[in-house]
Amino acid sequence: MLKRINFYGCAGVICLLLTAFNFKGEEKEAKVKRVIDGDTFVIENGTLKGEKVRLIGIDAPETRRTARKEIGYYGQEAKEYLTSMLNGKQVKLVFDVGKRDRYGRLLAYVYLGKKFVNRDLVEQGYAVSYTLAPNVQYADLFVKLERQARRGKRGLWK
């Protein structure tokens, strides 16, 4: 009897842990405080600094030089495009399997009304596809859109 209780207890704890780390489909409304670059922005969360959000599945060129990265071609244009689209606006964040990256940023698919922001940035050539498991829900779509932007010589591909 005690072994059965331990088994079910352990199984219950494992199920609880597995579901606790699965955020796929969870949504959150937020107001954009400021844009950092073409794939990262800050939302209001009641603190002075706000909270950073990184767009899932895409990568925009860098706008600042760091120890690991140089300023990228078309980085400033990508930042300006995202700023004009999102700054001060209310957005919907939709999470995939992993909710945060190793830097503690929220990882999200972002919607401004009906516009899928991640998709739009790749489609217009402001970002490239960047798939990092386990957040792979739109990986195939982003690769397809990047190819179309490249063929259409949009944004980065001009």
N, C-alpha and C positions, 0 to 999 in steps of 0.2 A: 504494500500500500504506500509506504513512504517513497519507494523508488518511482511509483507512478506519479505521485505529487511532485517530486523533484523534476521528473521528465516534463510534465505539463507546465510546471513553473518556469523551467528553463526555456521551453518552447515559447511560452507566452512572452517572456522577456526578449527573446530573439525577434519575435514578430513585432513587438513594440519598437525595438531599436530600428528594425528595417523600415517600418512605416514612418518613424520619426525623421529619417533622413531622405525620404522621398517627398519632394515638394512639387512634383510635376503637376501642372495645372493650377497651382495656387496663384491667386491674383492679389494685387495691392494697388490702390490708387495713391498717387503722390503728386506733389507740385515740384517742378524742376526749379531749383535755386540758381544753378549756373552750369555751364558746359565747360568741361576740362579740355577735351579734345574730340576728335571725330567718332569715338566709340565709348566715351566715359563722361558722365555728368553727375551732379550732386542734387539730391532731393532734400526737401525740408523734412526734418524728423523731430523737431522740437529742441534741437541743440543748436549752438552757434555755428558749428562746422557743417552740419547736415550729414548725409550719408551718401557715399559714392556708389554709383551703379555702373556696371560694365555691360555693354550689349553682348548678348550671347551669339556665337556663331560667325562673328565678323571681326575684322581688324582694320582700323583706319591708320593712315600714316601718322607718325609722331609729329607733334608740334613743338616739342622741347627736346633739347639734347640732354641725355642723362649719361651715367657711367656706362650703361649697356647699349644705348640706342642713340642714333643720330636723328636729326630732323629729317622727316621724310618728304619726298616729292608729293605735293598736293595735300599735305597735312593741314595747312592753314585754311585752305578752301573747304576741306571736310569739316573742320571745327566751325567755320563760319556758317556752313550749310546747316549743321546740327543746331547751332545756336539760334539761327533765325527760325528754325522749326520748333524748338522745344523751350527756349528760355522763358521762364515765368508761367509756363502752361501746365495744366493738369494732365497727367499721363496714367496709363494703366500698365503696371509691370506684371508680366506673367512668367512664372518660374518653371524651370525644367527639373531634372532630377537633382542636380547640385545647386544649392542656393547661393553659395559664396565661393570666391576663389581664394587662393593662398594668401592674398593681400587683405582679405576681409571684405572685399567689395561685394555688393549684391550682384548676382548675375541674372539678367532678365531679357525677355523678349518685350519690346516696348511698343505700345499702341498710343497714338494721338488720334482720338476719335476712332475712325475705321482704318486709318493709315498704319500699316505695320512698318515701324521705323527701321528696324534691322534690315528688312527686305529692301526698303526704299534706298538706303545708303549703298547697298551692293548694286542694286539695279541702276542707280544713277552714276556709279563709278567712283563713289567717295570712299568705299571700303572694299576689301576682298573677303572671301569666305575664310573662316578660321575655325575649324572644328576641333573641339577638345572634349573628349568623353568625360563624363557621361551625358553631357548636354548636346545631343545630336539630332534632336527632333526635326530641324529644318536644314540639316547639312546638305542634302542632295539639292534642295531648292536653291540654297545660296551658291553652290558650285555652278549650277545651271545659269543663274542670274549673272554671276561674274563672267562666265563665258560670253553671254549676250552683250554685256557692257563692253567687254574687250573687242568683240567683233564690231560693235556699234561705235567704237572709239569715244566712249563717254568717260568723263572724269579723268581718273588716273591714266586712262588708255588713250588720251588725245595725242 
